[in-house]
Amino acid sequence: MILIDGSNFFFKLKDFHLSNLLSFDFSASNFFLCRDAALIRATYFVGKLKTDTPVNASTLLIASALYVSR
């Protein structure tokens, strides 16, 4: 089982200066992490988005990535 903290994972990918983060292949990364073990379940989660701060581009990217992945 793989649990991905979406917010931290997203910002770490951003630190690597990767482009097209919304098209990142999470399935491939999950199988890479499992290597020879069986992947039973993978879950991508985020905490509650803060609503008391102005919306910025990063927040919109995270929200749109979650919407697309459903």
C-alpha positions as a printed Julia matrix, in Angstrom:
70×3 Matrix{Float64}:
   0.0    0.0     0.0
   1.29   3.43   -0.93
   0.04   6.62    0.7
   1.09   9.84   -1.03
   0.9   13.16    0.79
  -0.18  15.11   -2.27
   0.75  18.58   -1.11
   4.3   17.68   -0.08
   4.77  15.5    -3.15
   3.54  18.24   -5.49
   5.86  20.86   -4.02
   8.84  18.47   -4.05
   8.25  17.81   -7.75
   8.06  21.57   -8.23
  11.43  21.93   -6.46
  12.91  19.64   -9.13
  11.73  22.18  -11.77
   9.66  19.57  -13.58
   7.27  20.84  -16.22
   3.7   19.65  -16.84
   3.11  18.57  -13.24
  -0.56  17.97  -13.99
   0.41  15.21  -16.41
   2.78  13.47  -13.95
   2.28   9.69  -14.14
   1.51   8.65  -10.55
   0.82   5.07  -11.62
   4.33   4.66  -12.99
   5.88   6.16   -9.85
   3.82   3.8    -7.67
   5.05   0.75   -9.55
   8.61   2.09   -9.32
   8.25   2.4    -5.54
   6.85  -1.13   -5.24
   9.54  -2.67   -7.4
   8.93  -6.44   -7.1
   6.21  -6.25   -4.43
   2.52  -6.37   -5.26
   0.74  -3.03   -5.32
  -2.5   -3.51   -3.41
  -3.64   0.08   -3.2
  -2.31   3.6    -3.78
  -3.96   6.65   -2.27
  -3.19  10.3    -3.01
  -4.44  12.6    -0.29
  -4.26  16.26    0.66
  -5.25  18.11    3.76
  -7.92  20.76    3.84
  -7.02  23.74    1.66
  -6.77  26.99    3.59
  -9.5   29.4     2.64
  -8.29  32.39    4.63
  -5.39  33.09    2.25
  -5.57  34.44   -1.3
  -5.76  31.81   -4.02
  -2.47  31.49   -5.89
  -1.36  29.53   -8.94
  -0.08  26.58   -6.86
  -3.42  26.16   -5.13
  -5.22  26.19   -8.47
  -2.84  23.59   -9.9
  -3.34  21.27   -6.94
  -7.11  21.66   -7.06
  -7.25  21.02  -10.8
  -4.99  17.96  -10.48
  -7.33  16.5    -7.89
 -10.37  17.18  -10.06
  -8.77  15.54  -13.11
  -7.67  12.46  -11.17
 -11.2   11.57   -9.98
